[in-house]
Amino acid sequence: MDNIRSSGPFGSELDANLLDADYASYEDQEEVEMEAPPAIQGDERRLQVRAYNFWTEQLGDRNYPNIEDLYPEENEGFAPYGVLLDFTSGIENPSIAYVGDAIREECNLSEEATYLDQVPARSLLSRITDHYLQIIANRAPIGFEAEFVNERNINIMYRGILLPYSSDDDTIDFIYGLINWKEGASQELAEELELEVSSALVNTPAPIDTNQVWADGPTAGLIDTNDDASQINNEASFAIDEIEPSANDSLADWLHAARSSADNAKTADARSRETLYNAIGRAYDFALVAEQNPSDYQMILEDSGMKAQDRAPMTPIVKLIFGSNYDKTRVTEIATAMSYAKRINLDMGALSKELSSFDGGLKGMVKAERKAKKIENGEPEAVIAVDPRDALRAAPVRALTEFAGDGDEFIVLVARRDTDGELALVGQVDADAALTEKALRKTVL
């Protein structure tokens, strides 16, 4: 059984540059704050940071990066530790489109293993089964860190990240995972050491407290006098007091209040869905007040070196409040949610509560606004991908000569393997330069 050390989108200590990424799945689940295994650090952590940055670069302004842009075997830094799961054949048992050499060797994975249920049960790759459904539910990257005892009775400490990809920018039909690991002591050795440490602790004399404590002194209120092992709680709370501006306050006061909420949302020990939604609500309130005070708002923008954006009016407000260096993806999401609140004429002070009750939270509201915008612009809605296998199984056999004639130099044909092992040609893949190029790169000569 895995011993999960931290959970949430990326763990709690990935990198200072990923502070904002820690919100990635808070819309759907609460973070579990736990200490990460000390062995998983340094280069091991940076792999996940680089993977997330790589994913956001491919994301652009889409909902998900396009799977056609991903070549997992060509990125030398990721290739040995990567795995690509293909859900086009079904969510219950995805096929393995790619697996890195390092993972294949660690898991003793044969070339015949092409589906996830064919992976050895107590192997590193089987750990993905515990996490990939979170991606489908949260529709966002998921980081995980844990340890388990493998089939060789070796304790494996591993850290990974799963990144969603799509073929139609709507359905998550591919997941790209990166995992690295370190081997710990065997189970027998670990139990031996644990026994020795426990024995040593039993024989260690208790420390003598020489510090005098007064009931009315500086430590008053920090001591639990009902506890025989009274201890002073030295953990400080750094949450910033919330400011409640009034209708008579200036726009600058409203900005200060919103920034205070944003600072609370970014504080390490106060990072949660509630504080984030509260900060977004304050940002929206500031936007409503700014709308009533356009000259003051213009002055604030000029002082901050920013400009109003007709196409994305909420974006400068989010940057004003959360900071100009705030994660670009998160800025876009917050601005989009605020635009949706404006679209439905949400009252001041109501957005935080609306986010908490909205189906899917922040990401759900972002999706609702993007859908509404597409309808407003007359764009067609994304077509839900249909599994073509049943139709291809029943398709008539076609002759190779049917595809002869003028056209591109290389084309991609589809054949099925019938029950007798014979191959039956059934069709041609629509001309797509990126798809054809990818097929050519994977062609075995």
KOLKOL-920453 format. One record per residue (C-alpha): x, y, z; residue number from 1. Coordinates in Angstrom, 3 decimals. Example, Ala and Ser with C-alpha at 12.3 -4.5 7.8 and 13.67 -1.06 7.14 Angstrom:
2
+----------+----------+----------+-----+
:       c1 :       c2 :       c3 :   i :
+----------+----------+----------+-----+
:   12.300 :   -4.500 :    7.800 :   1 :
:   13.670 :   -1.060 :    7.140 :   2 :
+----------+----------+----------+-----+
//
This chain:
445
+----------+----------+----------+-----+
:       c1 :       c2 :       c3 :   i :
+----------+----------+----------+-----+
:    0.000 :    0.000 :    0.000 :   1 :
:    1.321 :    3.447 :   -0.888 :   2 :
:    2.291 :    5.828 :    1.867 :   3 :
:    1.214 :    9.143 :    0.413 :   4 :
:    3.369 :   11.999 :    1.667 :   5 :
:    1.727 :   14.931 :   -0.084 :   6 :
:   -1.143 :   15.507 :   -2.424 :   7 :
:   -2.791 :   18.259 :   -4.373 :   8 :
:   -1.802 :   19.517 :   -7.787 :   9 :
:    1.967 :   19.660 :   -7.374 :  10 :
:    2.807 :   18.966 :   -3.737 :  11 :
:    3.556 :   21.847 :   -1.406 :  12 :
:    7.212 :   22.514 :   -2.168 :  13 :
:    7.800 :   22.105 :   -5.906 :  14 :
:    9.399 :   25.442 :   -6.677 :  15 :
:    8.934 :   29.115 :   -5.874 :  16 :
:    8.039 :   29.729 :   -9.509 :  17 :
:    5.143 :   27.276 :   -9.198 :  18 :
:    3.505 :   28.991 :   -6.230 :  19 :
:    0.465 :   29.790 :   -8.280 :  20 :
:    0.288 :   26.366 :   -9.870 :  21 :
:   -0.524 :   24.994 :   -6.434 :  22 :
:   -4.072 :   26.186 :   -6.994 :  23 :
:   -4.513 :   23.981 :  -10.048 :  24 :
:   -6.966 :   21.496 :   -8.522 :  25 :
:   -8.245 :   23.380 :   -5.464 :  26 :
:  -11.495 :   24.046 :   -7.257 :  27 :
:  -12.353 :   20.392 :   -6.800 :  28 :
:  -10.481 :   19.159 :   -3.751 :  29 :
:   -8.813 :   20.365 :   -0.594 :  30 :
:   -5.050 :   20.143 :   -0.276 :  31 :
:   -3.615 :   17.645 :    2.181 :  32 :
:   -0.560 :   19.295 :    3.772 :  33 :
:    2.039 :   16.668 :    4.637 :  34 :
:    5.801 :   16.538 :    4.768 :  35 :
:    7.431 :   15.304 :    1.567 :  36 :
:    9.922 :   12.432 :    1.685 :  37 :
:   13.407 :   13.937 :    2.176 :  38 :
:   14.929 :   11.745 :   -0.532 :  39 :
:   12.790 :   13.240 :   -3.297 :  40 :
:   14.324 :   16.641 :   -3.866 :  41 :
:   16.787 :   18.578 :   -6.042 :  42 :
:   16.872 :   17.279 :   -9.605 :  43 :
:   13.930 :   14.993 :   -8.878 :  44 :
:   11.740 :   17.980 :   -8.022 :  45 :
:   13.011 :   20.044 :  -10.935 :  46 :
:   11.878 :   17.391 :  -13.417 :  47 :
:    8.246 :   18.009 :  -12.438 :  48 :
:    8.751 :   21.789 :  -12.506 :  49 :
:   10.230 :   21.621 :  -15.995 :  50 :
:    7.426 :   19.304 :  -17.100 :  51 :
:    4.757 :   21.709 :  -15.877 :  52 :
:    6.477 :   24.668 :  -17.561 :  53 :
:    6.730 :   22.623 :  -20.774 :  54 :
:    2.992 :   21.864 :  -20.557 :  55 :
:    2.042 :   25.523 :  -20.020 :  56 :
:    4.158 :   26.571 :  -23.010 :  57 :
:    2.244 :   24.129 :  -25.187 :  58 :
:   -1.075 :   25.201 :  -23.634 :  59 :
:   -1.135 :   28.717 :  -25.082 :  60 :
:   -4.707 :   30.043 :  -25.082 :  61 :
:   -6.295 :   26.598 :  -25.406 :  62 :
:   -8.111 :   24.566 :  -22.763 :  63 :
:   -5.544 :   21.782 :  -23.155 :  64 :
:   -2.383 :   21.382 :  -25.228 :  65 :
:   -2.869 :   19.635 :  -28.562 :  66 :
:   -1.689 :   16.020 :  -28.515 :  67 :
:   -0.345 :   16.503 :  -32.038 :  68 :
:    2.299 :   18.853 :  -30.608 :  69 :
:    3.658 :   16.222 :  -28.226 :  70 :
:    6.579 :   13.974 :  -29.189 :  71 :
:    7.451 :   12.206 :  -25.907 :  72 :
:   10.308 :   10.195 :  -27.403 :  73 :
:   12.158 :   13.272 :  -28.697 :  74 :
:   12.612 :   15.268 :  -25.466 :  75 :
:   15.878 :   13.891 :  -24.075 :  76 :
:   15.269 :   15.337 :  -20.612 :  77 :
:   11.841 :   13.696 :  -20.252 :  78 :
:   11.913 :   10.670 :  -22.574 :  79 :
:   13.344 :    8.015 :  -20.180 :  80 :
:   10.843 :    8.910 :  -17.429 :  81 :
:    7.749 :    9.558 :  -19.535 :  82 :
:    4.588 :    7.610 :  -20.261 :  83 :
:    1.717 :    8.555 :  -22.566 :  84 :
:   -1.734 :    7.094 :  -21.927 :  85 :
:   -4.309 :    7.025 :  -24.726 :  86 :
:   -7.960 :    7.115 :  -23.580 :  87 :
:   -9.536 :    7.046 :  -27.032 :  88 :
:  -10.251 :    3.336 :  -26.519 :  89 :
:  -11.937 :    3.913 :  -23.155 :  90 :
:  -11.323 :    5.518 :  -19.767 :  91 :
:  -11.307 :    2.286 :  -17.750 :  92 :
:   -8.238 :    0.751 :  -19.388 :  93 :
:   -6.176 :    3.257 :  -21.421 :  94 :
:   -3.633 :    2.047 :  -23.919 :  95 :
:    0.056 :    2.847 :  -23.463 :  96 :
:    1.118 :    4.958 :  -26.437 :  97 :
:    4.635 :    5.498 :  -25.131 :  98 :
:    6.769 :    4.455 :  -22.168 :  99 :
:   10.329 :    5.597 :  -21.447 : 100 :
:   13.278 :    3.221 :  -21.283 : 101 :
:   14.053 :    3.943 :  -17.617 : 102 :
:   10.464 :    3.184 :  -16.556 : 103 :
:   10.289 :    0.104 :  -18.781 : 104 :
:   13.479 :   -1.282 :  -17.219 : 105 :
:   12.421 :   -0.490 :  -13.635 : 106 :
:    9.028 :   -2.130 :  -14.156 : 107 :
:   10.408 :   -5.049 :  -16.178 : 108 :
:    7.765 :   -4.183 :  -18.747 : 109 :
:    7.578 :   -6.316 :  -21.878 : 110 :
:    6.982 :   -4.957 :  -25.363 : 111 :
:    3.682 :   -6.856 :  -25.425 : 112 :
:    2.226 :   -4.696 :  -22.618 : 113 :
:    0.154 :   -2.168 :  -24.536 : 114 :
:   -2.626 :   -1.482 :  -22.009 : 115 :
:   -2.459 :   -0.282 :  -18.418 : 116 :
:   -4.051 :   -3.449 :  -17.036 : 117 :
:   -1.091 :   -5.421 :  -18.440 : 118 :
:    1.370 :   -3.561 :  -16.230 : 119 :
:    2.748 :   -5.614 :  -13.281 : 120 :
:    0.644 :   -4.948 :  -10.177 : 121 :
:    3.483 :   -3.965 :   -7.835 : 122 :
:    5.483 :   -1.940 :  -10.323 : 123 :
:    6.184 :    1.779 :  -10.454 : 124 :
:    4.029 :    2.276 :  -13.540 : 125 :
:    1.011 :    0.759 :  -11.793 : 126 :
:    1.070 :    3.725 :   -9.384 : 127 :
:   -0.390 :    5.903 :  -12.158 : 128 :
:   -3.662 :    3.995 :  -11.832 : 129 :
:   -4.185 :    5.672 :   -8.465 : 130 :
:   -3.954 :    9.160 :   -9.919 : 131 :
:   -5.056 :    9.417 :  -13.554 : 132 :
:   -8.772 :    9.549 :  -12.697 : 133 :
:   -8.070 :   12.714 :  -10.678 : 134 :
:   -7.052 :   14.411 :  -13.928 : 135 :
:  -10.356 :   13.463 :  -15.563 : 136 :
:  -12.256 :   14.817 :  -12.543 : 137 :
:  -10.214 :   17.995 :  -11.963 : 138 :
:   -9.406 :   18.731 :  -15.625 : 139 :
:   -6.005 :   20.032 :  -14.510 : 140 :
:   -2.463 :   18.715 :  -13.944 : 141 :
:   -2.018 :   16.532 :  -10.885 : 142 :
:    1.207 :   16.037 :   -8.940 : 143 :
:    1.779 :   13.148 :   -6.560 : 144 :
:    4.481 :   11.901 :   -4.234 : 145 :
:    4.483 :    8.618 :   -2.340 : 146 :
:    6.349 :    5.430 :   -1.568 : 147 :
:    5.580 :    1.721 :   -1.851 : 148 :
:    7.266 :   -1.680 :   -1.637 : 149 :
:    7.713 :   -3.188 :   -5.091 : 150 :
:    7.709 :   -6.838 :   -6.160 : 151 :
:   11.450 :   -7.080 :   -5.371 : 152 :
:   10.637 :   -6.056 :   -1.771 : 153 :
:   12.460 :   -2.734 :   -2.292 : 154 :
:   11.020 :    0.496 :   -0.887 : 155 :
:   10.512 :    2.912 :   -3.798 : 156 :
:   10.061 :    6.646 :   -3.159 : 157 :
:    8.605 :    8.284 :   -6.231 : 158 :
:    7.374 :   11.648 :   -7.425 : 159 :
:    5.341 :   12.335 :  -10.537 : 160 :
:    3.125 :   14.681 :  -12.477 : 161 :
:    0.292 :   13.894 :  -14.889 : 162 :
:   -0.537 :   16.419 :  -17.626 : 163 :
:   -3.776 :   16.424 :  -19.664 : 164 :
:   -3.728 :   16.625 :  -23.479 : 165 :
:   -6.570 :   16.733 :  -25.952 : 166 :
:   -7.225 :   16.078 :  -29.629 : 167 :
:  -10.196 :   18.463 :  -29.801 : 168 :
:   -9.462 :   21.033 :  -27.019 : 169 :
:  -12.471 :   19.770 :  -25.082 : 170 :
:  -12.032 :   16.096 :  -24.173 : 171 :
:   -9.045 :   14.854 :  -22.158 : 172 :
:   -8.208 :   11.826 :  -24.296 : 173 :
:   -4.462 :   11.654 :  -23.566 : 174 :
:   -2.443 :   11.974 :  -20.364 : 175 :
:    1.308 :   12.528 :  -20.366 : 176 :
:    2.994 :   11.387 :  -17.162 : 177 :
:    6.512 :   11.865 :  -15.836 : 178 :
:    7.815 :    9.869 :  -12.872 : 179 :
:   11.179 :    9.641 :  -11.167 : 180 :
:   12.154 :    7.644 :   -8.128 : 181 :
:   14.765 :    6.504 :   -5.655 : 182 :
:   15.226 :    3.177 :   -3.964 : 183 :
:   15.183 :    3.016 :   -0.173 : 184 :
:   16.125 :    0.275 :    2.224 : 185 :
:   14.510 :   -3.134 :    1.890 : 186 :
:   11.495 :   -3.877 :    4.067 : 187 :
:   13.547 :   -6.179 :    6.317 : 188 :
:   16.292 :   -3.604 :    6.821 : 189 :
:   13.759 :   -0.838 :    7.434 : 190 :
:   12.032 :   -2.890 :   10.138 : 191 :
:   15.413 :   -3.656 :   11.729 : 192 :
:   16.358 :    0.024 :   11.824 : 193 :
:   12.951 :    1.003 :   13.176 : 194 :
:   13.343 :   -1.491 :   16.010 : 195 :
:   16.800 :   -0.153 :   16.889 : 196 :
:   15.635 :    3.478 :   16.828 : 197 :
:   12.596 :    2.665 :   18.984 : 198 :
:   14.838 :    0.903 :   21.497 : 199 :
:   17.217 :    3.865 :   21.589 : 200 :
:   14.369 :    6.328 :   22.163 : 201 :
:   12.985 :    4.267 :   25.043 : 202 :
:   16.343 :    4.425 :   26.829 : 203 :
:   16.879 :    8.152 :   26.209 : 204 :
:   16.319 :   10.294 :   29.359 : 205 :
:   13.656 :   12.981 :   29.097 : 206 :
:   15.040 :   16.542 :   28.722 : 207 :
:   14.830 :   18.829 :   31.761 : 208 :
:   13.013 :   22.091 :   31.117 : 209 :
:   14.977 :   24.860 :   32.851 : 210 :
:   12.867 :   27.714 :   31.463 : 211 :
:   10.488 :   29.258 :   33.985 : 212 :
:    7.014 :   30.034 :   32.719 : 213 :
:    4.719 :   32.581 :   34.377 : 214 :
:    0.955 :   32.434 :   34.044 : 215 :
:    0.850 :   36.196 :   33.351 : 216 :
:    4.148 :   36.397 :   31.473 : 217 :
:    4.991 :   36.652 :   27.772 : 218 :
:    3.996 :   33.056 :   27.161 : 219 :
:    0.604 :   33.341 :   28.831 : 220 :
:   -2.128 :   31.721 :   26.766 : 221 :
:    0.322 :   29.552 :   24.849 : 222 :
:    0.546 :   26.865 :   27.543 : 223 :
:   -2.015 :   24.120 :   27.926 : 224 :
:   -2.003 :   23.734 :   31.705 : 225 :
:   -4.162 :   20.617 :   31.408 : 226 :
:   -1.446 :   18.820 :   29.442 : 227 :
:    1.335 :   17.213 :   31.496 : 228 :
:    3.657 :   17.629 :   28.507 : 229 :
:    2.775 :   21.297 :   27.979 : 230 :
:    4.514 :   22.832 :   24.987 : 231 :
:    4.646 :   26.308 :   23.571 : 232 :
:    3.247 :   26.553 :   20.101 : 233 :
:    5.825 :   28.530 :   18.155 : 234 :
:    4.066 :   28.287 :   14.821 : 235 :
:    3.036 :   31.801 :   13.830 : 236 :
:    0.099 :   32.608 :   11.638 : 237 :
:    0.945 :   35.068 :    8.933 : 238 :
:   -2.536 :   35.643 :    7.548 : 239 :
:   -3.124 :   39.303 :    6.801 : 240 :
:   -6.179 :   40.942 :    8.355 : 241 :
:   -8.969 :   41.359 :    5.841 : 242 :
:  -10.010 :   44.938 :    5.120 : 243 :
:  -13.686 :   45.787 :    4.644 : 244 :
:  -13.978 :   48.936 :    2.486 : 245 :
:  -17.191 :   50.928 :    2.461 : 246 :
:  -19.105 :   52.745 :   -0.253 : 247 :
:  -17.475 :   56.039 :    0.810 : 248 :
:  -13.913 :   54.727 :    0.456 : 249 :
:  -11.744 :   55.643 :   -2.508 : 250 :
:  -10.895 :   53.278 :   -5.357 : 251 :
:   -7.374 :   53.050 :   -3.914 : 252 :
:   -8.873 :   51.728 :   -0.667 : 253 :
:  -10.759 :   49.065 :   -2.597 : 254 :
:   -7.546 :   48.133 :   -4.380 : 255 :
:   -5.711 :   47.837 :   -1.069 : 256 :
:   -8.455 :   45.578 :    0.314 : 257 :
:   -8.357 :   43.344 :   -2.761 : 258 :
:   -4.563 :   43.103 :   -2.612 : 259 :
:   -4.732 :   42.087 :    1.051 : 260 :
:   -7.041 :   39.208 :    0.132 : 261 :
:   -4.763 :   38.216 :   -2.737 : 262 :
:   -1.754 :   38.196 :   -0.398 : 263 :
:   -3.654 :   35.904 :    1.965 : 264 :
:   -4.444 :   33.562 :   -0.916 : 265 :
:   -0.746 :   33.357 :   -1.800 : 266 :
:    0.483 :   32.832 :    1.772 : 267 :
:    1.883 :   29.326 :    2.202 : 268 :
:   -0.085 :   28.426 :    5.339 : 269 :
:   -3.311 :   30.034 :    4.136 : 270 :
:   -3.368 :   28.637 :    0.618 : 271 :
:   -6.811 :   27.135 :    0.063 : 272 :
:   -9.806 :   27.252 :   -2.175 : 273 :
:  -11.678 :   29.489 :    0.282 : 274 :
:   -8.972 :   32.176 :    0.430 : 275 :
:   -8.488 :   32.060 :   -3.339 : 276 :
:  -12.201 :   32.467 :   -4.025 : 277 :
:  -12.400 :   35.272 :   -1.484 : 278 :
:   -9.544 :   37.067 :   -3.254 : 279 :
:  -11.220 :   36.643 :   -6.634 : 280 :
:  -14.438 :   38.012 :   -5.150 : 281 :
:  -12.596 :   41.089 :   -3.841 : 282 :
:  -10.997 :   41.581 :   -7.250 : 283 :
:  -14.439 :   41.514 :   -8.866 : 284 :
:  -15.760 :   44.035 :   -6.332 : 285 :
:  -12.847 :   46.321 :   -7.215 : 286 :
:  -13.747 :   45.944 :  -10.915 : 287 :
:  -17.325 :   47.066 :  -10.212 : 288 :
:  -16.150 :   50.105 :   -8.229 : 289 :
:  -13.578 :   50.921 :  -10.931 : 290 :
:  -16.368 :   50.912 :  -13.498 : 291 :
:  -18.070 :   53.665 :  -11.505 : 292 :
:  -14.816 :   55.630 :  -11.166 : 293 :
:  -13.166 :   55.452 :  -14.609 : 294 :
:  -10.818 :   58.422 :  -14.142 : 295 :
:   -9.459 :   57.066 :  -10.851 : 296 :
:   -9.019 :   53.650 :  -12.416 : 297 :
:   -7.139 :   55.160 :  -15.346 : 298 :
:   -4.795 :   56.949 :  -12.953 : 299 :
:   -4.101 :   53.703 :  -11.067 : 300 :
:   -3.348 :   51.905 :  -14.325 : 301 :
:   -0.979 :   54.650 :  -15.450 : 302 :
:    0.828 :   54.664 :  -12.094 : 303 :
:    1.288 :   50.902 :  -12.442 : 304 :
:    2.478 :   51.122 :  -16.028 : 305 :
:   -0.539 :   49.222 :  -17.362 : 306 :
:   -3.145 :   49.877 :  -20.017 : 307 :
:   -6.831 :   49.061 :  -20.209 : 308 :
:   -7.700 :   46.202 :  -22.564 : 309 :
:  -10.992 :   46.369 :  -24.429 : 310 :
:  -10.679 :   42.737 :  -25.511 : 311 :
:   -9.850 :   41.490 :  -21.998 : 312 :
:  -10.968 :   44.202 :  -19.559 : 313 :
:  -10.519 :   42.094 :  -16.423 : 314 :
:   -6.890 :   41.104 :  -17.108 : 315 :
:   -5.278 :   44.403 :  -15.954 : 316 :
:   -7.380 :   44.276 :  -12.789 : 317 :
:   -6.155 :   40.762 :  -11.948 : 318 :
:   -2.541 :   41.860 :  -12.525 : 319 :
:   -3.047 :   44.971 :  -10.384 : 320 :
:   -4.300 :   42.864 :   -7.492 : 321 :
:   -2.383 :   39.585 :   -7.766 : 322 :
:    0.816 :   41.080 :   -9.197 : 323 :
:    2.191 :   41.537 :  -12.708 : 324 :
:    4.384 :   38.439 :  -12.282 : 325 :
:    1.473 :   36.215 :  -11.293 : 326 :
:    1.157 :   32.967 :  -13.260 : 327 :
:   -0.218 :   33.792 :  -16.728 : 328 :
:   -2.535 :   30.800 :  -16.833 : 329 :
:   -3.995 :   31.695 :  -13.448 : 330 :
:   -4.397 :   35.361 :  -14.477 : 331 :
:   -6.378 :   34.243 :  -17.529 : 332 :
:   -8.584 :   31.925 :  -15.475 : 333 :
:   -9.406 :   34.550 :  -12.844 : 334 :
:  -10.073 :   37.226 :  -15.463 : 335 :
:  -12.329 :   34.827 :  -17.380 : 336 :
:  -14.313 :   33.953 :  -14.247 : 337 :
:  -14.727 :   37.653 :  -13.447 : 338 :
:  -15.949 :   38.234 :  -17.010 : 339 :
:  -18.551 :   35.531 :  -16.505 : 340 :
:  -19.667 :   37.189 :  -13.264 : 341 :
:  -20.058 :   40.443 :  -15.185 : 342 :
:  -21.909 :   38.627 :  -17.975 : 343 :
:  -24.582 :   37.372 :  -15.551 : 344 :
:  -24.636 :   40.741 :  -13.693 : 345 :
:  -23.489 :   39.281 :  -10.399 : 346 :
:  -23.838 :   41.728 :   -7.502 : 347 :
:  -20.955 :   43.062 :   -5.453 : 348 :
:  -19.819 :   40.646 :   -2.766 : 349 :
:  -21.451 :   37.639 :   -4.441 : 350 :
:  -18.689 :   36.132 :   -6.595 : 351 :
:  -16.849 :   34.270 :   -3.827 : 352 :
:  -20.014 :   32.424 :   -2.790 : 353 :
:  -20.969 :   31.827 :   -6.425 : 354 :
:  -17.579 :   30.203 :   -7.107 : 355 :
:  -17.941 :   27.914 :   -4.099 : 356 :
:  -21.332 :   26.632 :   -5.251 : 357 :
:  -20.608 :   26.619 :   -8.993 : 358 :
:  -20.322 :   23.181 :  -10.602 : 359 :
:  -16.576 :   22.688 :  -11.083 : 360 :
:  -15.624 :   25.785 :   -9.095 : 361 :
:  -13.265 :   28.210 :  -10.795 : 362 :
:  -12.530 :   25.911 :  -13.715 : 363 :
:  -16.224 :   25.265 :  -14.214 : 364 :
:  -16.920 :   29.003 :  -14.367 : 365 :
:  -14.048 :   29.498 :  -16.803 : 366 :
:  -15.511 :   26.807 :  -19.036 : 367 :
:  -18.976 :   28.404 :  -18.827 : 368 :
:  -17.609 :   31.804 :  -19.890 : 369 :
:  -15.635 :   30.342 :  -22.796 : 370 :
:  -18.704 :   28.465 :  -23.973 : 371 :
:  -20.860 :   31.603 :  -23.692 : 372 :
:  -18.260 :   33.603 :  -25.617 : 373 :
:  -18.170 :   31.034 :  -28.419 : 374 :
:  -21.947 :   31.142 :  -28.707 : 375 :
:  -21.824 :   34.951 :  -28.679 : 376 :
:  -19.279 :   34.923 :  -31.503 : 377 :
:  -21.252 :   32.352 :  -33.496 : 378 :
:  -18.562 :   29.688 :  -33.165 : 379 :
:  -19.662 :   26.047 :  -33.346 : 380 :
:  -19.399 :   24.010 :  -30.157 : 381 :
:  -16.715 :   21.341 :  -29.979 : 382 :
:  -17.878 :   17.960 :  -31.228 : 383 :
:  -17.550 :   15.165 :  -28.679 : 384 :
:  -15.144 :   12.555 :  -30.002 : 385 :
:  -16.775 :    9.233 :  -30.866 : 386 :
:  -14.849 :    5.963 :  -30.642 : 387 :
:  -14.501 :    4.833 :  -34.307 : 388 :
:  -13.567 :    1.214 :  -33.566 : 389 :
:  -17.047 :   -0.297 :  -33.966 : 390 :
:  -17.482 :    1.345 :  -37.374 : 391 :
:  -14.016 :    0.275 :  -38.509 : 392 :
:  -14.642 :   -3.317 :  -37.394 : 393 :
:  -17.725 :   -3.444 :  -39.627 : 394 :
:  -16.196 :   -1.509 :  -42.552 : 395 :
:  -15.821 :   -3.372 :  -45.870 : 396 :
:  -12.350 :   -4.349 :  -47.054 : 397 :
:  -10.895 :   -1.952 :  -49.620 : 398 :
:   -8.286 :   -2.514 :  -52.292 : 399 :
:   -4.966 :   -0.683 :  -52.230 : 400 :
:   -5.606 :    0.570 :  -55.759 : 401 :
:   -8.536 :    2.676 :  -54.485 : 402 :
:   -6.036 :    5.064 :  -52.905 : 403 :
:   -3.795 :    5.436 :  -55.968 : 404 :
:   -3.643 :    8.576 :  -58.082 : 405 :
:   -2.687 :   12.201 :  -57.510 : 406 :
:   -2.110 :   13.535 :  -54.017 : 407 :
:    0.489 :   13.860 :  -51.294 : 408 :
:    3.643 :   11.786 :  -51.517 : 409 :
:    2.911 :   10.047 :  -48.208 : 410 :
:   -0.501 :    9.089 :  -46.854 : 411 :
:   -1.659 :    7.203 :  -43.744 : 412 :
:   -3.827 :    4.119 :  -44.298 : 413 :
:   -5.747 :    2.168 :  -41.641 : 414 :
:   -5.959 :   -1.614 :  -41.589 : 415 :
:   -7.578 :   -3.953 :  -39.096 : 416 :
:   -6.324 :   -7.359 :  -38.024 : 417 :
:   -9.137 :   -9.875 :  -38.452 : 418 :
:   -9.678 :  -12.945 :  -36.258 : 419 :
:   -7.667 :  -15.127 :  -38.653 : 420 :
:   -4.697 :  -12.780 :  -38.326 : 421 :
:   -5.066 :  -11.418 :  -41.860 : 422 :
:   -4.862 :   -7.645 :  -42.432 : 423 :
:   -7.801 :   -5.867 :  -44.037 : 424 :
:   -7.391 :   -2.345 :  -45.438 : 425 :
:  -10.400 :   -0.233 :  -44.407 : 426 :
:   -9.632 :    3.435 :  -45.053 : 427 :
:   -7.382 :    6.464 :  -45.286 : 428 :
:   -6.693 :    9.008 :  -42.553 : 429 :
:   -7.704 :   12.519 :  -43.618 : 430 :
:   -4.725 :   14.540 :  -44.829 : 431 :
:   -3.178 :   16.287 :  -41.841 : 432 :
:    0.438 :   17.442 :  -42.093 : 433 :
:    1.158 :   17.163 :  -38.379 : 434 :
:   -0.455 :   13.721 :  -38.034 : 435 :
:    1.272 :   12.390 :  -41.168 : 436 :
:    4.616 :   13.722 :  -39.948 : 437 :
:    4.115 :   12.014 :  -36.608 : 438 :
:    3.195 :    8.727 :  -38.283 : 439 :
:    6.282 :    8.908 :  -40.500 : 440 :
:    8.511 :    9.424 :  -37.479 : 441 :
:    7.065 :    6.300 :  -35.871 : 442 :
:    7.249 :    4.121 :  -38.985 : 443 :
:    9.263 :    0.927 :  -38.464 : 444 :
:   11.331 :    0.004 :  -41.548 : 445 :
+----------+----------+----------+-----+
//
